[in-house]
Amino acid sequence: MSARAIITTTVLLLSSGSVLAQSATDPARFQLERTEKGFIRLDKQTGDVSFCREEASGLTCRLAADERKAFEQELDALDRRVTQLETKSSSRASGLPSDEEVEKSLSIMERFFQRFMDIIGERRDEQDYDPNRT
């Protein structure tokens, strides 16, 4: 399934759920007007207009042309963002250090710690180190 299809499905599910939840809380939010081919539904809160038809399963509404265009533009913008994120993610994965670079870094760290431990040992030798002293 393409990123666009996933985004479309998600947006449709979320928007249909939010409309149902909002209409349940505010019954006067929508105004229906009968036409020759069905109904026009006006969302008084947002100004969105949908065309609705009576079907066996109930009233089915579709976005008006202007809303559809805005919806498509938003999908295109989301699709571009997903593509950019996928590109950025794949470039980061290929930007990991090679095994040779990791080994070189570990070798440098090992020499550093060995030298550090040698310095500590020399200082212990220089002082009157009494292991029983607290």
C-alpha positions in Angstrom: 0.0 0.0 0.0 1.5 3.4 -1.0 2.1 6.2 1.5 -0.6 8.2 -0.3 -3.2 5.4 0.1 -2.3 5.1 3.8 -2.6 8.8 4.4 -5.9 9.0 2.4 -7.4 6.1 4.4 -6.2 7.6 7.7 -7.5 11.1 7.0 -10.9 9.7 5.8 -11.3 7.6 8.9 -10.3 10.4 11.3 -12.5 12.9 9.6 -15.5 10.7 9.5 -15.0 9.8 13.2 -14.7 13.5 14.1 -17.8 14.4 12.2 -19.8 11.8 13.9 -18.5 12.8 17.3 -19.1 16.5 16.7 -22.6 16.0 15.2 -23.5 13.9 18.2 -22.6 16.7 20.6 -24.1 19.5 18.5 -27.2 18.4 16.6 -27.7 21.8 15.0 -24.3 21.9 13.5 -25.4 20.6 10.1 -28.1 21.9 7.8 -29.6 19.6 5.1 -31.3 21.0 2.0 -33.1 18.6 -0.4 -32.1 18.8 -4.1 -33.3 16.8 -7.2 -30.4 14.3 -6.7 -30.3 14.1 -2.9 -29.2 16.6 -0.3 -26.7 19.3 0.2 -25.2 19.3 3.7 -23.8 22.5 5.2 -21.5 22.4 8.1 -22.5 25.6 10.0 -19.3 25.4 12.1 -16.7 25.1 9.2 -18.7 26.2 6.2 -17.9 22.9 4.4 -20.5 21.7 1.8 -21.1 18.1 1.0 -23.3 16.4 -1.5 -25.4 13.5 0.1 -27.5 10.7 -1.3 -29.9 8.4 0.4 -28.8 4.8 0.2 -29.9 1.5 1.9 -27.2 1.9 4.5 -28.2 5.5 5.2 -27.1 8.9 4.1 -23.8 9.0 2.2 -22.1 12.3 1.8 -19.2 13.3 -0.4 -17.0 16.4 -0.4 -17.8 19.3 -2.7 -15.3 20.1 -5.5 -13.6 22.9 -3.6 -13.2 20.7 -0.5 -11.9 17.8 -2.6 -9.3 20.1 -4.2 -8.1 21.3 -0.8 -8.1 17.7 0.5 -6.0 16.6 -2.5 -3.5 19.4 -1.9 -3.2 18.5 1.7 -2.6 14.8 0.7 0.1 15.9 -1.8 1.8 18.0 0.9 1.7 15.1 3.3 3.0 12.7 0.6 6.0 15.1 0.0 6.7 15.2 3.7 6.6 11.4 4.0 9.0 11.1 1.0 11.4 13.6 2.5 11.4 11.8 5.8 11.9 8.5 4.2 14.8 9.9 2.1 16.3 11.5 5.2 15.9 8.3 7.2 17.6 6.1 4.5 20.5 8.6 4.2 21.1 8.4 7.9 21.2 4.7 7.8 23.9 4.8 5.1 25.8 7.4 7.1 26.8 5.0 9.8 30.6 4.4 10.2 32.1 1.4 8.5 33.5 -1.6 10.6 37.0 -0.3 9.8 36.2 3.2 11.2 34.7 1.6 14.3 37.8 -0.5 14.9 40.1 2.5 14.4 38.0 4.5 17.0 38.1 1.7 19.5 41.9 1.3 19.0 42.4 5.1 19.7 40.2 4.7 22.9 42.1 1.7 24.0 45.5 3.5 23.7 44.0 6.5 25.5 42.8 4.3 28.5 46.1 2.4 28.5 48.1 5.6 28.7 45.7 7.0 31.4 46.2 3.8 33.5 50.0 4.1 33.1 49.9 7.7 34.3 47.8 6.7 37.4 50.3 3.9 38.1 53.3 6.2 37.8 51.7 8.6 40.3 51.0 5.8 42.7 54.7 4.8 42.5 55.8 8.4 43.1 53.7 8.8 46.3 54.2 6.8 49.4 51.1 4.7 48.6 49.8 3.0 51.7 46.8 0.7 50.7 45.7 0.6 54.4 45.5 4.4 54.6 42.0 5.8 54.3 
